[in-house]
Amino acid sequence: MDNKREYAIGEDLSRMVLKHMEDLVYCCDLQGIGVYCSPSLEKKLGYAPDEIIGVPFSQWGLLEETRSWQDIVRNGRGELQLTLKHKNGAYLPYDFHFSIAEEADNGPLFIAVGREVSLSGSEIDILKETMGMARIGSWEWSLPDDRVIWLGDVFRMLRFDQANNTVTSKEVLSKFSPRERERFLQSLGEALESGVFDFEFRHTIPETEMEYLHLRGTVSYDNSGTPVRMSGTVQDITDRKRVERKLQETVERYNSLKKYNHDAVFSLDLRGHVINANAMAEKLTGYEISKMTGQRFSMFIGESKLRDILSAAKSNFSTPAIDKSINSIRQKDGQEAEVLATVAPIIIGGENVGFYIIAKDIREQKQLLIAKEAAERTNRAKSEFLAMMSHEIRTPMNGIIGMTDLMIEMNELSETQKEYLEIIRKSGDTLLAIINDILDFAKIEAGKSELHESTFDLRLAVSETLDILKVRANEKGLALSFNADPAIPGLVIGDADRLKQILMNLIGNALKFTYSGGITVEVSCLSQAAQQLRLCFAVKDTGIGIPEEKVALLFKPFSQLDQFMTRRFEGTGLGLAITKKLVEMMEGKIWVEQHQGPGVTFKFEVTLGAVYPQEDEDPGMEQYQGARKLHILIAEDNEVNQIVLQKMLEQQGHTTKTVANGYEVIQAVAYEAFDIIFMDVHMPEMNGLDAARVLKETLAPGACPVIIAVTANALNEDRNLCLQAGMDDYICKPLKSTIISETLQKYI
């Protein structure tokens, strides 16, 4: 037999042996790419040769023992147990013998001969049980014909009929929620590119709670690189997710304690022993953490309070709660630190294993509260003092100024007598101005002063202020002038009285320090919106001026430029301080400007509301009625004040009747008709506020006289009390004939 025939016979014999042998024979290059497989591989694993040749070994074999494989590569031979994946998705164990054929024409090749590891029936049962316990099933998806095949626990996981182990991808996707379907398709697209599929998703089962599944798999490609098959496993990971969620909740609960890092935090076990504490606990108690650990918490709060907490802890409380029984912590030095305590459970694995005590040190807060209450008491006392001072000073001043006004009007007085009376009146006015400054500044400082806005004629308000000061200007031979920007509307909205007070202070000061020339008031419009005006007022004088180094003192309370001014020009030094406060209340600012030549200019800006002219309305008949005579009831318990008011009213042609308390007011109104009642607020038996309420409640609106409050209290809250009681107007003592006349004009 020649050599060729022997070779042919040997080759045929080899093919016959390989065809009938049960073991797997597999050849691959050093990169793991298959170049040959025996026919038994298709029989054992279901893969045709063209599905193995040219395909990486890793697509159907699991190489887990990396170190053993490296030993085989180094030594050129060796044995290794591998897990092979059947085409249907099942996994089978095989023992392999590897060797390297160095003489191959195409370079070195791995030749592997593998034999299936035989499992006994019990071993197979154990394997199935293990897969069931692990809740693992296998799956395979044939992409060309869209067939999905699975084995194991997949039926239960996805709730499919176990009689049919083949479905379409559309049926599988129907088990996903819309959100999870979108995620799945995105992950699938990535897997087709990368060759690896890994996807976790929530699976909602109608009859059970939500489950979590984990899909793993690989993608197989044909020779052209087109994906043709995906296969892998699916595992129910619901229990793992529940554990993760519980762990996350526990972590979050622990992390939530970080918000108490500025408070003392103690960790206790269920017996009341300290397990741990934070740095603030050391600071609060005076003990180091190592000294507290292991000690009963009763060392800080007492045994009875600790027993109450332990009793509550045994009832499995689940949420933090403030424990009012813990109101203090005993410190190392024996002192008690006042605290606000919260008790919170420590829950691990669903079990209450201890609790936290979070103690907030409230000593500083309590001191602040005490200081706040003391400040409020001081403010109340200040307000009460201001009200009392106003009443006690203004009441006798009412008699002095009122009687002086009445006596000056007497015709039979000599010039000397009139001169003396003028001195008394001016001295009274000066004293009243000082009192008003002190009270006004105190009210502003105490936050008791408010703006009372109304519509008024700006030009008229400035002119009236100048008219009041014209007598003083004439006495010194000074000229007063006023210029207003034409862009300013006739009517504005603001506090006319406060604006007049500002101008009175500034013009009054200018008159003090000016001996020749005059004072000019100018008002200009800085900006004009639909409902608001920004105005600038300038008061220019030609006086002695102000030294530059003294300007900073101008707006400070109780400050004057030097002592000689206090003696020479009188005053409290409060005028400009009050003016500055009032300007700021009107959202403005004030400053002084020096200029060439004599004098200075005080300027201030304020914001006022704008009122634009409407069509002329019928002026009504009131202005044509003339001044009619009124019948007026005077309710005043002070005899001097009774006489002053009675004489002022009678000089104006009105008739009067006097009573001394609220009961007499009600009786007088019941038997006699009055046009107006001047009602003193502070009267014996029944005060003016109560009397006003009774009249307003018992009389018809048209039958009740106009009630004008008369009081020596100059605070805004007193005015508000009078209006709330039903009174129609309010005037403050000391009274003057001009004030009485102006008030009555509103109701004539």
C-alpha positions in Angstrom: 0.0 0.0 0.0 1.6 3.2 -1.1 1.8 6.3 1.1 -1.1 8.2 -0.7 -3.5 5.4 -0.2 -2.4 5.0 3.5 -3.0 8.7 4.0 -6.4 8.6 2.4 -7.4 5.6 4.5 -6.2 7.4 7.6 -8.1 10.6 6.8 -11.3 8.7 6.2 -10.8 6.8 9.4 -10.3 10.0 11.3 -13.5 11.5 9.9 -15.4 8.4 10.8 -14.0 8.4 14.3 -14.8 12.1 14.8 -18.3 11.6 13.4 -19.2 8.9 15.9 -17.4 10.0 19.0 -19.5 11.4 21.8 -16.8 13.8 23.1 -16.5 17.3 21.7 -13.5 18.2 19.7 -12.9 21.9 19.2 -10.0 23.8 17.6 -9.4 27.6 17.9 -6.6 30.0 17.5 -4.9 31.8 20.3 -7.5 34.6 20.2 -10.3 32.0 20.8 -11.8 32.1 17.3 -13.1 28.7 16.3 -11.6 26.9 13.2 -13.0 23.4 13.6 -15.6 21.5 15.6 -16.6 17.9 15.6 -20.1 16.8 14.5 -20.8 15.8 18.1 -21.0 19.5 19.0 -24.1 20.0 17.0 -25.6 16.9 18.6 -24.7 17.9 22.1 -25.2 21.7 22.0 -27.4 22.3 19.0 -25.0 24.5 17.1 -24.2 23.8 13.4 -20.5 24.0 12.4 -21.0 27.3 10.6 -22.4 28.7 13.9 -19.1 27.8 15.7 -16.4 28.3 13.1 -15.3 32.0 13.0 -17.1 32.7 16.2 -15.4 33.6 19.5 -15.5 30.8 22.1 -16.9 33.3 24.7 -20.3 33.3 22.9 -21.1 29.8 23.8 -18.6 28.9 26.5 -18.1 30.5 29.9 -14.4 30.9 30.9 -14.5 31.7 34.6 -11.2 30.2 35.8 -9.0 32.8 34.2 -5.9 31.8 36.2 -6.2 28.1 35.1 -6.5 29.1 31.5 -3.3 31.2 31.8 -1.5 28.2 33.2 -2.6 26.2 30.1 -1.4 28.8 27.7 2.0 28.9 29.6 2.4 25.1 29.8 0.9 24.2 26.4 -1.5 21.7 27.9 -3.9 21.3 30.8 -7.4 20.4 32.0 -10.2 22.7 32.9 -14.0 22.4 33.7 -16.1 24.8 31.6 -19.7 25.6 31.4 -21.1 25.5 27.8 -24.4 27.2 26.7 -26.8 25.0 24.7 -28.5 26.7 21.8 -31.8 26.4 23.7 -30.3 28.5 26.5 -29.5 25.7 29.0 -26.0 25.6 30.6 -24.0 22.3 30.7 -20.8 21.4 32.6 -17.9 19.9 30.5 -14.4 18.6 31.4 -11.9 19.7 28.8 -8.4 18.6 28.0 -6.4 21.3 26.2 -3.2 21.1 24.2 -1.4 23.3 21.7 -0.5 22.0 18.2 2.7 23.8 17.3 3.2 22.2 13.9 0.0 23.4 12.4 0.4 25.2 9.0 -1.7 28.2 10.1 0.2 28.8 13.3 -0.4 27.4 16.8 -3.9 26.1 17.6 -5.7 25.0 20.7 -7.1 21.5 20.4 -9.8 20.9 23.1 -11.5 17.6 23.8 -14.5 17.9 26.1 -16.6 15.4 27.8 -20.0 16.2 29.4 -20.0 15.9 33.2 -22.6 13.4 34.0 -25.0 14.4 36.7 -27.1 11.9 38.7 -30.8 12.4 39.0 -30.4 13.9 42.5 -27.7 16.2 41.2 -30.0 17.4 38.4 -32.8 17.9 40.9 -30.4 19.9 43.1 -29.4 22.0 40.0 -33.0 22.7 39.1 -33.8 23.5 42.8 -30.8 25.8 42.9 -31.9 27.6 39.8 -35.4 27.8 41.2 -34.2 29.2 44.5 -32.1 31.7 42.6 -35.1 32.5 40.4 -33.1 32.2 37.2 -34.4 31.2 33.8 -32.8 31.2 30.4 -34.0 32.7 27.1 -33.1 33.0 23.4 -34.4 35.4 20.8 -34.0 34.5 17.1 -34.1 37.9 15.4 -34.8 36.9 11.8 -38.1 35.0 12.6 -38.8 36.9 15.9 -39.1 33.8 18.1 -38.4 34.0 21.8 -37.7 30.7 23.6 -37.2 30.3 27.3 -36.7 27.7 29.9 -36.9 27.6 33.7 -38.6 30.2 35.8 -39.3 32.7 33.1 -42.9 31.6 32.7 -43.7 32.5 36.3 -41.7 35.7 36.2 -43.5 37.1 33.1 -46.8 35.3 33.8 -46.9 33.4 30.5 -48.7 30.1 29.8 -46.1 27.3 30.5 -47.7 25.1 27.8 -46.0 27.3 25.2 -42.4 28.1 25.5 -42.2 30.2 22.3 -43.6 33.7 21.9 -42.9 36.8 19.9 -41.0 39.9 21.1 -44.3 41.9 20.8 -45.9 39.6 23.4 -42.9 40.0 25.7 -43.0 43.8 25.3 -46.7 43.8 26.3 -45.6 42.8 29.8 -43.6 46.1 30.1 -45.1 49.4 31.3 -44.8 52.3 28.7 -41.9 53.8 30.6 -40.0 50.5 31.0 -40.7 49.6 27.3 -39.0 52.8 26.3 -36.0 52.0 28.5 -35.9 48.4 27.2 -35.8 49.5 23.6 -33.0 52.0 24.3 -31.0 49.3 26.1 -31.7 46.9 23.3 -30.3 49.3 20.7 -27.1 49.7 22.8 -26.8 45.9 23.1 -27.0 45.4 19.3 -24.0 47.7 19.0 -21.9 46.4 21.9 -22.9 42.7 21.9 -23.8 42.7 25.6 -27.2 43.1 27.1 -27.8 44.0 30.7 -31.2 45.5 31.8 -33.1 45.8 35.1 -36.7 46.7 35.1 -39.8 46.9 37.3 -42.5 44.4 36.4 -46.0 45.1 37.7 -48.1 42.0 38.4 -51.9 42.7 38.8 -52.4 40.1 41.6 -49.1 40.9 43.4 -46.9 43.7 44.3 -44.3 45.1 42.0 -41.5 42.8 41.0 -38.0 43.5 39.7 -36.3 41.4 37.0 -32.8 41.4 35.6 -32.1 40.4 32.0 -28.6 39.5 30.9 -27.5 38.3 27.5 -25.1 38.4 24.5 -25.7 39.1 20.8 -24.6 36.7 18.0 -23.8 38.0 14.6 -23.5 36.3 11.2 -20.4 36.6 8.9 -21.6 40.0 7.6 -21.9 41.4 11.2 -25.7 41.4 11.2 -27.2 40.5 14.6 -29.1 37.2 14.3 -29.6 36.0 17.8 -29.7 37.1 21.5 -29.6 34.7 24.4 -29.1 34.9 28.1 -30.7 34.7 31.5 -33.5 36.4 33.4 -33.5 36.5 37.2 -36.1 37.7 39.7 -34.2 40.2 41.9 -37.3 41.5 43.8 -35.9 40.4 47.2 -32.6 42.0 46.5 -34.3 45.2 45.6 -36.3 45.2 48.7 -33.2 44.7 50.8 -31.5 47.6 48.9 -34.6 49.8 49.5 -34.6 49.0 53.2 -30.9 49.7 53.3 -31.4 53.0 51.5 -34.1 54.0 53.9 -31.9 53.2 56.8 -29.0 55.2 55.3 -31.4 58.1 54.7 -32.6 57.9 58.2 -29.1 58.0 59.5 -28.2 60.8 57.1 -31.2 62.8 58.3 -29.5 63.2 61.6 -27.0 65.5 59.9 -29.5 68.2 60.1 -29.2 68.0 63.9 -25.4 68.6 63.7 -25.9 71.8 65.6 -27.8 70.0 68.4 -26.6 67.3 70.9 -27.4 63.8 69.6 -27.2 60.7 71.8 -27.6 57.1 70.5 -29.2 54.8 73.1 -30.0 51.1 73.1 -33.3 49.7 74.3 -32.0 49.4 77.8 -31.2 53.1 78.0 -27.4 52.9 77.7 -25.5 55.5 75.7 -24.0 53.8 72.5 -22.6 57.0 71.0 -22.9 60.8 70.9 -21.7 63.7 68.8 -19.4 66.6 69.6 -22.3 68.9 70.5 -23.3 66.3 73.2 -19.9 66.7 74.7 -20.2 70.5 74.6 -23.7 70.4 76.2 -22.9 67.9 79.0 -19.2 68.5 79.7 -18.4 64.8 79.4 -16.2 63.2 76.7 -18.0 60.7 74.5 -15.8 57.9 75.9 -17.0 58.7 79.4 -20.7 58.7 78.4 -20.5 55.4 76.4 -22.0 52.5 78.3 -23.6 54.7 80.9 -27.3 54.9 81.5 -28.9 58.1 80.2 -30.5 58.6 83.6 -27.3 60.3 84.6 -28.6 63.3 82.5 -32.4 63.2 82.9 -33.1 61.0 86.0 -34.3 57.4 86.2 -38.0 58.1 86.1 -37.9 60.0 82.9 -35.6 57.4 81.3 -38.1 54.6 82.3 -40.9 56.5 80.5 -38.8 56.8 77.3 -37.9 53.1 77.4 -41.6 52.2 77.9 -42.5 54.2 74.9 -39.7 52.6 72.9 -41.0 49.1 73.6 -44.3 50.1 72.0 -42.4 50.3 68.7 -42.9 54.0 68.0 -41.9 54.7 64.4 -41.6 58.4 64.0 -39.6 61.2 65.8 -41.5 63.1 68.4 -40.8 66.0 70.8 -40.6 64.7 74.4 -41.8 67.5 76.7 -40.8 65.5 79.7 -37.1 66.1 78.9 -36.8 69.8 79.6 -33.2 69.9 80.9 -29.9 68.0 80.8 -27.8 67.6 83.9 -24.3 68.8 83.2 -21.0 67.5 84.6 -20.7 70.5 87.0 -24.2 69.8 88.3 -25.9 72.7 86.5 -29.1 72.1 84.5 -29.1 73.1 80.8 -32.6 73.8 79.4 -33.3 71.9 76.2 -36.0 71.0 73.7 -35.7 67.2 73.2 -36.8 65.0 70.3 -36.8 61.2 70.6 -36.4 59.3 67.3 -36.3 55.5 66.7 -33.3 53.6 65.3 -34.8 51.0 63.0 -32.6 48.4 61.2 -34.0 45.6 59.1 -37.5 46.6 60.2 -36.7 46.2 63.9 -36.5 48.9 66.5 -33.0 48.5 68.0 -32.7 51.7 69.9 -33.4 55.4 69.7 -31.8 58.8 69.4 -32.3 61.7 71.8 -31.7 65.0 70.1 -31.4 67.9 72.6 -31.5 71.5 71.4 -29.9 73.9 73.9 -32.5 76.7 74.3 -30.8 78.7 77.0 -29.6 81.4 74.6 -33.0 81.5 72.9 -34.7 81.8 76.3 -32.4 84.7 77.2 -33.3 86.3 73.9 -37.0 85.8 74.6 -36.6 87.3 78.1 -34.7 90.3 76.6 -37.4 90.6 73.9 -40.2 90.6 76.6 -38.2 93.2 78.6 -37.9 95.4 75.6 -41.6 95.1 74.9 -42.4 96.0 78.5 -40.0 99.0 78.2 -41.7 100.1 75.0 -45.1 99.8 76.6 -43.9 101.7 79.6 -42.5 104.4 77.3 -45.8 104.6 75.4 -47.7 104.9 78.7 -45.3 107.5 79.9 -45.6 109.5 76.7 -49.4 109.4 76.9 -49.4 110.4 80.6 -46.8 113.2 80.0 -48.8 114.5 77.1 -52.0 114.5 79.1 -50.6 116.0 82.3 -48.6 118.8 80.5 -51.1 119.7 77.8 -54.1 120.0 80.2 -52.7 123.0 82.2 -51.2 124.4 79.1 -54.7 124.4 77.6 -55.9 126.7 80.4 -52.9 129.0 80.1 -52.9 129.4 76.3 -56.7 129.3 76.0 -57.4 132.0 78.6 -54.6 134.1 77.2 -56.2 134.0 73.7 -59.5 135.0 75.2 -58.1 137.9 77.3 -56.2 139.3 74.3 -59.5 139.6 72.4 -60.9 141.9 75.2 -61.4 145.5 74.1 -60.9 147.1 77.5 -57.2 146.1 77.9 -54.5 148.7 77.9 -51.5 148.4 75.6 -49.3 147.4 78.5 -51.7 144.6 79.5 -51.9 143.4 75.9 -48.1 143.4 75.8 -47.9 141.3 78.9 -50.5 138.9 77.6 -48.5 138.6 74.3 -45.4 137.7 76.3 -47.4 135.0 78.1 -48.8 133.6 74.9 -45.4 133.5 73.1 -43.8 131.9 76.1 -46.7 129.3 76.2 -46.3 128.7 72.4 -42.5 128.2 72.9 -43.0 125.8 75.8 -45.6 123.9 73.8 -43.3 123.7 70.8 -40.6 122.2 73.0 -43.0 119.7 74.5 -44.2 118.8 71.0 -40.6 118.3 69.8 -39.8 116.0 72.7 -43.0 114.0 72.3 -42.8 113.8 68.6 -39.2 112.6 68.6 -40.0 110.0 71.3 -43.0 108.7 69.2 -40.9 108.4 66.1 -38.1 106.6 67.9 -40.6 104.2 69.5 -42.2 103.5 66.1 -45.5 105.0 67.2 -45.6 107.7 64.6 -47.5 107.0 61.4 -48.4 108.9 58.2 -52.0 109.8 57.6 -52.4 110.3 53.9 -55.1 112.3 52.2 -55.6 114.4 49.1 -54.5 118.0 49.5 -53.5 121.1 47.6 -49.6 121.2 47.7 -49.3 124.9 46.9 -52.0 125.8 49.4 -50.2 123.7 52.1 -46.9 125.6 51.5 -48.6 129.0 51.4 -50.4 128.3 54.7 -47.1 127.4 56.3 -45.6 130.6 55.1 -48.6 132.6 56.4 -48.1 131.2 59.9 -44.5 132.3 59.9 -45.1 135.6 58.1 -45.6 137.5 61.4 -42.1 136.4 62.6 -40.6 137.3 59.2 -42.2 140.7 59.2 -40.9 141.4 62.8 -37.3 140.9 61.5 -37.9 142.6 58.2 -37.4 139.4 56.2 -39.1 138.5 52.9 -40.8 135.1 52.4 -41.2 133.8 48.8 -42.5 130.6 47.2 -42.0 129.1 43.7 -43.5 125.8 42.5 -42.8 123.9 39.3 -45.7 124.2 36.9 -45.4 120.5 36.2 -46.7 119.7 39.7 -50.4 118.9 39.7 -52.7 121.0 41.9 -53.7 118.1 44.2 -51.3 115.4 45.6 -51.7 112.5 48.1 -49.7 112.4 51.3 -49.6 113.5 54.9 -50.2 117.3 54.6 -49.7 117.9 58.4 -46.3 116.1 58.4 -45.2 118.0 55.3 -46.1 121.3 56.9 -44.2 120.2 60.0 -41.1 119.6 58.0 -41.4 123.0 56.3 -42.2 124.7 59.6 -38.9 123.3 61.1 -36.8 124.2 58.2 -38.3 127.7 57.6 -38.4 128.3 61.3 -34.7 127.6 61.6 -33.9 129.8 58.7 -35.8 132.7 60.4 -33.8 132.1 63.6 -30.4 132.5 61.8 -31.3 135.1 59.2 -31.1 138.9 59.9 -31.4 140.4 56.5 -32.6 139.3 53.1 -35.1 136.6 53.2 -36.1 132.9 52.8 -37.2 131.3 49.6 -39.1 128.0 49.3 -38.9 126.2 45.9 -40.6 123.0 44.9 -39.5 121.1 41.7 -40.6 117.9 40.1 -37.8 115.3 39.7 -39.9 112.5 38.2 -43.5 112.0 37.4 -45.2 108.6 36.9 -48.9 107.7 36.4 -49.6 107.7 40.1 -46.5 109.0 41.8 -44.4 112.2 42.0 -40.8 112.6 43.2 -40.5 116.2 44.5 -37.6 118.2 45.7 -38.1 121.0 48.3 -35.5 123.7 48.8 -35.4 126.2 51.6 -32.9 128.9 50.9 -31.9 131.6 53.4 -29.4 134.5 53.5 -28.4 133.9 57.1 -25.2 133.4 59.0 -24.4 130.0 57.4 -23.1 126.8 58.9 -19.4 126.0 59.6 -18.3 123.1 57.4 -17.0 121.1 60.3 -20.4 121.4 62.1 -22.6 120.1 59.2 -22.3 116.5 60.4 -24.0 117.4 63.7 -27.1 119.0 62.0 -29.4 116.0 62.0 -28.3 114.3 65.3 -30.8 114.5 68.1 -30.2 117.0 71.0 -27.3 118.5 69.0 -26.8 122.2 68.3 -23.8 123.8 66.6 -22.5 125.2 69.9 -23.7 126.3 73.3 -24.1 129.9 72.5 -26.7 129.0 69.9 -28.6 127.1 72.6 -28.6 130.2 74.8 -29.2 132.7 72.0 -31.7 130.8 69.8 -33.4 128.5 72.3 -34.8 125.1 71.4 -34.2 121.4 72.2 -31.9 120.5 69.2 -34.6 118.0 68.1 -36.1 119.9 65.2 -33.8 118.7 62.4 -33.6 115.2 63.8 -37.4 115.0 63.7 -37.4 116.5 60.2 -35.0 113.8 59.0 -37.1 111.0 60.5 -40.3 112.4 58.9 -38.6 112.8 55.5 -37.4 109.1 55.7 -40.9 108.0 56.5 -42.0 109.6 53.2 -39.3 107.5 51.3 -37.1 110.6 51.0 -33.8 112.0 52.0 -32.6 115.4 53.3 -29.3 117.3 53.1 -27.7 120.7 53.3 -25.9 122.6 50.6 -23.4 125.5 51.2 -23.3 128.2 48.5 -21.4 131.3 47.6 -22.5 134.3 49.6 -24.5 134.3 52.9 -26.8 131.5 54.0 -27.4 127.8 53.2 -30.0 125.7 51.4 -31.7 122.8 53.0 -33.1 120.3 50.5 -35.2 117.2 50.8 -36.9 114.8 48.4 -40.1 113.0 49.1 -42.5 110.7 47.2 -46.2 111.8 47.0 -49.2 110.4 45.1 -50.4 112.3 42.1 -54.0 113.4 41.5 -54.9 114.8 38.1 -57.8 117.1 37.5 -61.2 115.6 36.6 -64.2 117.3 35.0 -65.6 120.0 37.3 -68.3 118.7 39.6 -71.3 120.6 41.0 -69.8 122.4 44.0 -73.0 121.7 46.0 -75.0 124.0 48.2 -72.8 123.8 51.2 -70.5 126.7 50.2 -73.5 129.0 49.7 -75.0 128.3 53.1 -72.7 130.7 54.9 -71.6 130.3 58.5 -74.6 129.1 60.6 -74.7 129.2 64.3 -74.5 125.8 66.1 -75.8 124.4 69.4 -72.9 122.6 71.0 -72.6 120.3 73.9 -69.2 120.5 75.9 -68.4 117.3 77.8 -65.4 118.2 80.0 -64.8 117.4 83.7 -62.0 120.0 84.1 -63.6 123.3 85.0 -60.9 125.5 83.5 -61.1 123.6 80.2 -64.9 124.0 80.3 -64.6 127.8 80.6 -61.9 128.0 77.9 -63.9 126.0 75.3 -67.2 127.7 76.2 -65.8 131.2 75.8 -64.1 130.4 72.5 -67.3 128.9 71.0 -69.5 131.8 72.3 -67.1 134.4 70.8 -67.8 132.7 67.5 -71.5 133.1 68.0 -72.5 129.5 69.0 -74.6 128.4 71.9 -73.3 125.9 74.4 -74.1 123.6 77.3 -71.6 121.9 79.6 -71.7 118.4 81.3 -69.0 116.7 83.3 -69.2 112.9 82.4 -70.4 110.4 79.9 -73.7 109.7 81.7 -74.6 113.4 81.6 -73.8 113.4 77.9 -76.3 110.6 77.2 -79.0 112.3 79.3 -78.4 115.7 77.7 -78.7 114.3 74.2 -81.9 112.4 75.1 -83.7 115.7 76.1 -82.1 118.3 73.8 -80.9 118.4 70.2 -77.2 119.3 69.6 -75.3 119.9 66.4 -71.9 119.0 67.7 -70.5 117.4 70.9 -66.9 118.3 72.0 -66.2 115.1 74.0 -63.3 114.9 76.5 -61.9 111.3 76.4 -60.9 111.1 80.1 -63.9 111.8 82.3 -65.1 110.2 85.6 -68.0 107.6 85.9 -68.2 107.1 82.1 -65.4 108.2 79.8 -65.9 109.8 76.4 -65.1 106.6 74.4 -67.9 104.7 76.1 -70.3 107.6 75.8 -69.6 107.8 72.1 -70.2 104.1 71.6 -73.6 104.3 73.4 -74.7 107.3 71.3 -73.7 105.7 68.0 -75.4 102.4 68.9 -78.7 103.8 70.2 -79.3 106.8 67.9 -80.2 106.7 64.2 -77.4 107.9 61.9 -79.1 111.2 61.1 -80.1 111.8 64.7 -76.6 111.5 66.3 -74.7 114.8 66.7 -71.2 115.1 65.2 -68.8 113.9 68.0 -65.4 115.6 68.2 -62.8 114.1 70.5 -60.9 116.5 72.8 -57.9 115.0 74.5 -54.5 115.9 75.8 -53.0 112.7 74.5 -51.1 113.3 71.3 -50.2 109.8 70.3 -51.6 108.2 67.1 -53.1 105.3 68.9 -55.2 107.6 71.0 -56.6 109.2 67.8 -57.3 105.7 66.4 -59.1 104.7 69.6 -61.4 107.7 69.3 -62.3 107.0 65.7 -62.8 103.3 66.4 -65.3 104.3 69.2 -67.4 106.1 66.6 -66.2 109.7 67.0 -66.1 111.8 63.9 -63.1 114.0 64.5 -60.2 114.6 66.8 -58.4 117.7 68.2 -55.6 117.9 70.7 -55.2 120.2 73.7 -54.2 122.9 74.2 -57.0 124.4 72.2 -56.9 127.6 70.1 -59.7 129.6 68.6 -58.3 129.1 65.1 -58.2 125.3 65.6 -61.8 125.3 66.9 -63.0 127.5 64.0 -61.2 125.4 61.3 -62.7 122.2 62.8 -66.3 123.6 62.9 -66.0 124.7 59.3 -66.0 121.1 58.3 -69.5 120.6 59.7 -71.2 123.9 59.1 
